[in-house]
Amino acid sequence: MQEYPSAVPLSEQTRFRRVLARVNPASIEQLDYRRERQVYLLTNGTRTIGQIAGLLGIAPVEVARMMKRLIEQEYVEFVSFDEFEVRRTR
């Protein structure tokens, strides 16, 4: 499991991506809440917490709480800013 780096503050600009080994319909159905499933499905490595919150019409702090649960369940992993910039410029 990839740990979320505690030295990096969680913000509206933080990005996560789905762990591909865990992406399947059964995994999605195991998520407890409808909103959590929506957050999971919108997580793609390019959208920020703030963007996901805007798409769902909820507060970024709520998305951050759901991301924390998704990290604990190993459904998503942190995307560093450097990694995002490298992918974006390709």
C-alpha positions as CSV (number, residue, x, y, z in Angstrom):
1,M,0.0,0.0,0.0
2,Q,1.3,3.5,-0.9
3,E,1.2,5.7,2.2
4,Y,0.0,9.3,1.8
5,P,3.0,11.4,2.5
6,S,2.3,13.3,5.7
7,A,4.8,16.0,4.8
8,V,2.6,17.2,1.9
9,P,-0.4,19.1,3.2
10,L,-3.8,17.9,1.9
11,S,-5.4,20.6,-0.1
12,E,-8.0,21.3,-2.8
13,Q,-5.1,20.8,-5.3
14,T,-4.2,17.3,-4.1
15,R,-4.7,14.5,-6.7
16,F,-5.2,10.8,-6.5
17,R,-5.6,8.0,-8.9
18,R,-7.4,4.7,-8.8
19,V,-5.3,1.6,-8.0
20,L,-5.9,-0.3,-11.3
21,A,-5.6,-3.7,-9.6
22,R,-8.6,-2.9,-7.5
23,V,-10.8,-1.4,-10.3
24,N,-13.7,-3.8,-10.9
25,P,-17.4,-3.7,-10.4
26,A,-17.3,-5.7,-7.3
27,S,-14.9,-3.3,-5.7
28,I,-17.1,-0.3,-6.6
29,E,-20.1,-2.0,-5.1
30,Q,-18.3,-2.7,-1.8
31,L,-17.9,1.1,-1.2
32,D,-20.3,2.1,1.6
33,Y,-21.8,5.2,0.3
34,R,-23.1,6.4,-3.0
35,R,-21.1,9.6,-2.8
36,E,-18.0,7.6,-2.0
37,R,-18.6,5.6,-5.2
38,Q,-19.0,8.8,-7.2
39,V,-15.7,10.2,-5.7
40,Y,-14.0,6.9,-6.6
41,L,-15.3,7.0,-10.2
42,L,-14.2,10.6,-10.7
43,T,-10.7,10.0,-9.4
44,N,-8.4,9.7,-12.4
45,G,-5.1,11.2,-11.4
46,T,-5.8,14.6,-13.1
47,R,-8.8,15.9,-11.1
48,T,-8.0,17.6,-7.9
49,I,-10.0,17.3,-4.7
50,G,-11.5,20.7,-5.4
51,Q,-12.5,19.8,-8.9
52,I,-14.2,16.6,-7.7
53,A,-16.0,18.5,-5.0
54,G,-17.2,21.1,-7.6
55,L,-18.5,18.3,-9.9
56,L,-20.5,16.8,-7.0
57,G,-21.6,20.0,-5.4
58,I,-20.1,19.1,-2.0
59,A,-17.4,20.7,0.2
60,P,-13.7,19.8,-0.6
61,V,-13.3,18.6,3.0
62,E,-16.0,16.0,2.4
63,V,-14.1,14.7,-0.6
64,A,-10.9,14.7,1.4
65,R,-12.5,12.5,4.1
66,M,-13.8,10.1,1.5
67,M,-10.3,10.0,-0.1
68,K,-8.8,9.1,3.3
69,R,-11.2,6.1,3.5
70,L,-10.4,5.1,-0.1
71,I,-6.6,5.3,0.6
72,E,-7.1,3.1,3.7
73,Q,-9.0,0.5,1.6
74,E,-6.2,0.7,-1.0
75,Y,-8.6,1.9,-3.8
76,V,-6.7,5.1,-4.6
77,E,-3.1,6.4,-4.3
78,F,-1.6,9.8,-4.1
79,V,-0.3,11.5,-7.2
80,S,2.6,13.9,-6.5
81,F,2.6,17.3,-8.2
82,D,5.9,16.4,-9.9
83,E,4.5,13.2,-11.3
84,F,1.4,15.0,-12.5
85,E,3.5,17.7,-14.2
86,V,5.6,15.1,-16.0
87,R,2.5,13.3,-17.3
88,R,0.8,16.5,-18.3
89,T,3.8,17.7,-20.4
90,R,4.1,14.5,-22.4
